[in-house]
Amino acid sequence: MSLSDFRHSVVFRMAAGYGVLLLLSVVLIAAVFYVGTAGILRSNIDEQLHSHLRHLVQEEQQHGRGALASDIHDLLTDNQDTDTEIYLLLDPHGTKVIGNLTAWPNAAVATEGMHQLEVDRLDRHSTSRLLTHRFADGSALLVGRDMQDVRTLEHRIVVAFGIGGLLALLLAGGGAWLFRSQLQRQLKAIHRTTTEVAAGRLDRRIAVGRSRDEFAIVAGDVNDMLDEIERLMDNTRQVSNAIAHDLRTPLGRVRAALEQALRSPQRDTRLPRDAQYAIDEIDSLITVLDKMLQIAEAESGIRRGSFEALPLDTLLGDLIELYQPAAELRSISLRSTVEGDPCVVADRHLLAGVLANLLDNAFKYAGAGAHVLMTAAQAGDWVCISVQDDGPGIPEPALARATERFFRVDSSRHQRGNGLGLSIVAAVVALHRGRLTLQNTSPGLRVAIELPAANLSKP
Amino acid sequence: MRCLLIEDDIPTSDLIREGLADAGHEVEACHDGASGLSRVSNERWDLVVLDRMLPGGVDGLDILSTMRLRDDRTPVLVLSALSSLDERIRGLRNGGDDYLTKPFALDEMLARVEALARRAGQRPEPDVFSVGDLTLEPRTRRVFRNGLLVSLQPREYQLLEYLMRHQGEVVTRKMLLAAVWGFHFDPETNVIDVQMSRLRTKIDENGAPPLIRTVRGVGFTIGAHDDGTHVPE
């Protein structure tokens, strides 16, 4: 599949644009150069003619016609500029007195001023600039210059510019082609990969060489995006499998219980009891679904909008107050210590829910008589919140898997629970861009949540 | 009370209709958005129970916005299988008075219906709330049982005040946690039950008949009689 039609290619348009720009600059430079050389040459010639004429007319006024004629004769025979100089003096009848023109155009003689005309001189037909002066008696003086050499020069300049322009055009075209093929090679690499990914091959990545150019950056970003997509897809797949297992099992139990009750000879006495059992089982299924949604919500990141600066001493105080009566009932000693005034930017309900979840776990697994300590302290740019109990902890091999969805340690399967609590904790901590560590302290388990500290001085 | 139920799922619709009818309300049900919209617009109701997602082009939220645009202030309870906070907020922003996530316990739905109907009645706040021989004065934050002052911790007082403001209704643990502690989560430990049992021991001192009743699978309710009916003031 080609990247795009030649005319629609942005690369083509850019290359063509730069080509046109290059050509325009060549033309502009040529025009300036031309005016600066050929143009100035012509105006110099005109000035020279005017000054010659002025000089000769003065000579005539001061020393008479004879002196003028002898001046012209001197000029014509001094062997200077014989190729180009033109002089002609006519008497009032239009007859040549002296000069080097064999034939002259009447138009040039009839009117005063500058003319550019074809004249015959030295048996040669040539273009010349002629300046005419008419004397009071009707005689005329003509001073001129043969422009053949200037025209030849101008012609050469134009030819040179033509060749230069053509070369520039070729260079622009070649450069555009090179530019286009370079860009297209890089774009094609991205295009090929994204097409493959779109076709379902999520493991494809764009090859990023050692270069650090814009394409490498875009390719790196696309690769990061693909990594994230692949991770989410894996996650979804894993979760679907877990759901299939962990939701079907209780559904199967409910179905079996109801079916048995219907078939039982004592169905009237069994039905209300089993219906209540079914309702309880379904309620816990609903809880599982709610928790799955909470994880999905946390992972989607949509709640980041509700983050606020949250002082931890009040939050921990409120939680301890909420849990203290339940702790006393179980003879659990529940305490909290807060060092300084740690503050994080977080969603209050999510963070409270996470800490409550850790307290629930400590109460459930550490059991009666346990000591549970909740701490919060700031260390550098991080705030560490921990919940520590002195219960049995988590078996070391299971520690790494404890945050997986539906994962439960075998020894805890008899306890009520769904294996989602720590998954929610992990998802919420990730949402807050924090770090979660589980650590056996033998005895006991220490769960630490590190969150970026809120910088209160610059909100 | 005359209730309109707009719900496309027939079993759910039947369950709600029976529940409301058993509670003594007159219920009309319709099963799609278009007919729901026309019934809402053309008749007067005391309460509308509205499913969030309906077939047939007219969505639950459309009906709700249309009602509120016409300045129809009938209380609306929105039912939805969409439970995320955002959906909840959308439902309430569009003019819903309460939002209940499916699946739900019938008792909770009835409690909310009663609460909505009462709120729509807009009674002025009484100076004293009383249930049986228990009285609570919100202004002085003092509680008396049988004329004797009961000394309560601040949170215990808040719990009791919330219960008494909603007397005769079933109040869920989640509602209490949100109203008293300002937390929106679902603790696994029975923290609310323990707090409630402390409150009970304090107000039911000296063998006084218990006033706070646990409603299995739902929450708590306060009332002088075991059947939890509303106590005349």
Interface residues (C-beta under 8 A of the other chain):
Chain A: I279 D280 I282 D283 I286 T287 D290 L293 E297 I302 R303 D318 E321 L322 Y323 P325 A326 L329 R348 H349 A352 G353 A356 N357 L359 D360 F363 K364 R416 G417 G421
Chain B: S83 S84 L85 D86 P103 R155 L177 W181 G182 F183 H184 F185 D186 P187 E188 T189 N190 V191 V194 Q195 R198 G217
